[in-house]
Amino acid sequence: MRQLKDELVPFLKKNEIDQLVTQLAQEIEKDYRGKEIIFICPLRGSIHFTADLVRKVDLPQQIDFVHVTSTERGGAIKIVKDISVNISGKHVLIVEEIIDTGRTLIFLKNRLLASAPASLKSVTLLDKPARRELPIKADYIGRTIEDRYVVGYGMDKEELGRNYPDIYHLKN
C-alpha cells in the first residue's frame, strides 16, 4: 500500500517551523505588551500552529475556536461552529496555518468585526499570495511561499498528513 509520504518532498523541518513560530511570538509579544489577547483558531488546520504559538506568547490570553467551511471551491463560506467568547472591546488575533485564496480569512475578519473588538489582526505561518483571490494580507507572516500544495503541521491532503511534525510539498 502506497503511503502519503511517498508523494511528498520535505519543505520545512520541525526545527525551522519552531524558529518561525518563536519569531512570530516575539513580534506579537512586542506589539501587545501589557494587553490581553484572544486567539481565534480556525479548525482544523490551525490547531497545531495555534497550540505552539500560544505557548510561546507570554501574555494574558484566551483561546477560542471557530469552524468554517466552503461548500466547494469558490463557493459560499459558512460557519459550522462560531466563537463562544465575547470579543467586544478585546484584542483579537486570528491564527491561520496558511493563507492562499484569502476568502476564509476575509469572511472570518468580517464576522469578527461585527462583534466590535478593540483590535483585530491575523497571523499566518505560511502565506501563499500567488493563489490570492481577494486582496488581504496577514499582519504577521512566518514565511511567504510559492504556489505549492503543502501537507503536515495541520495541513492535509484529503484529511491525511495533518499529524506530520514537518511540512512537505507534493512531488507533482
PyMOL commands that set and color helices and strands:
alter all, ss='L'
color gray80, all
select helices_A, chain A and resi 4-7+14-31+47-56+103-113+129-131
alter helices_A, ss='H'
color red, helices_A
select strands_A, chain A and resi 8-12+37-43+61-70+77-81+91-99+119-127+140-144+150-151+167-170
alter strands_A, ss='S'
color yellow, strands_A
deselect
rebuild
show_as cartoon
